Amino acid sequence: MTSRGLMLSAALLCAAPLALGGCARDQSMDVMALANGTGPSDAWPVRDAGMKYRIVAAHGFVPESQSLLMRDGRAYDVITARRLNTGEYRTFWFDIGSATRDY
């Protein structure tokens, strides 16, 4: 699918809820403001898998691998991702033990 097709698909997914009172606001940007995702002490608190991938994409990276790690009794998803235009790798940390947190 082309990028134009992806954009159209995303617009159509949001169109139906808009007719019923609005598309749910994506909270990824709010979560990104809470941390930098560089390690366990700075992991992003996330509620769902989709949010993790939106945050990775917002930084211009594409996920390549994912691991579940336990540190001090908390669960973390760690995603290793690559920036396609430069080949740069980055590790993104997500605190999945905070899944019930309100943003």
N, C-alpha and C positions, 0 to 999 in steps of 0.2 A: 504494500500500500504506500502511496506517495505521502509526503508530508502534508500536501493539500488535503488528501483524503483523510488523514488522521485528524487534521484540524476540523474538517467537516463532521467527522464522526463525533468528536468531542462536543461540538456545538449542538449536534442533534441529541446527544445524551442529556444535555442540560436544557434543551428546549421544552421537553415534556414537563419537567418539574417547574419551569418558569411559568407555564400556563396554570399551574396549580398553586402558585404563590411564591415561587423563587427557587433557585438552585442552591443547594447547601453550600455555604461558604467554605472553601478549602482552608483548613487551619494549618497547613504546612508552614506558611510564612510566620505565623505566631510561634510555632514550635521552634523554628530555626532561630528566632530571636532569644530563646532561652539558653542556648548552648552553642558550642562549635563542633561537637561530634568527633573530637580528636582522641578520646579515650574514655574509660569508665567514669571518671570524675566529671567529664564534660560531655556525656552522651545525651543525645536528644531523647526526650520522653515521647514515645509514640503510642498510639492506640491501635493502628491497623497497618497491615503490610503495605497498602497503597501509599500511605503517608511516607514510609521509608523511601520508596522508589521515586516519589515526587521530589523529596529533598535531594536525593542523589542527582536527579535530572536537573534540578534548579541550579546546582553547582556546575553543570556542564559535563557530568560524568555518566558512564554507562556501566551498570553492575556487571562484574565478572564472576564473583564468588560470594558466598554467604556462609557464616558460621554462627552457631549458637554457643555463647560462652557464659560460664557462671563465675562471678567474682563477688566475694563477700556476701554470698547468699542472694545475689540479684542476677537476673537473666539479661543478657545483652545479645542483640543481633549485631554482628560485625560484617559489613559489606565492603569488599574490596572492589574498586571501580576504576575505570580507565577513561581518560579524556581522549576522545577519538582523534582530534586534530593535532595533539602533541604527543600522545602516548604516555602522558603522565599518569601515575597510579596514586590513589589515595585510599585510605581506610576510613570508613564512616562508622561511628559507634552509635547504637540506638538502645536506649533503656526500655526494654519491653516489660520490665517488672513494674512500670508505672502506668500500665494500661488503663487503670481506672481514674487516672488524674484528669481533672477538669482544666481546660485552657482558658 
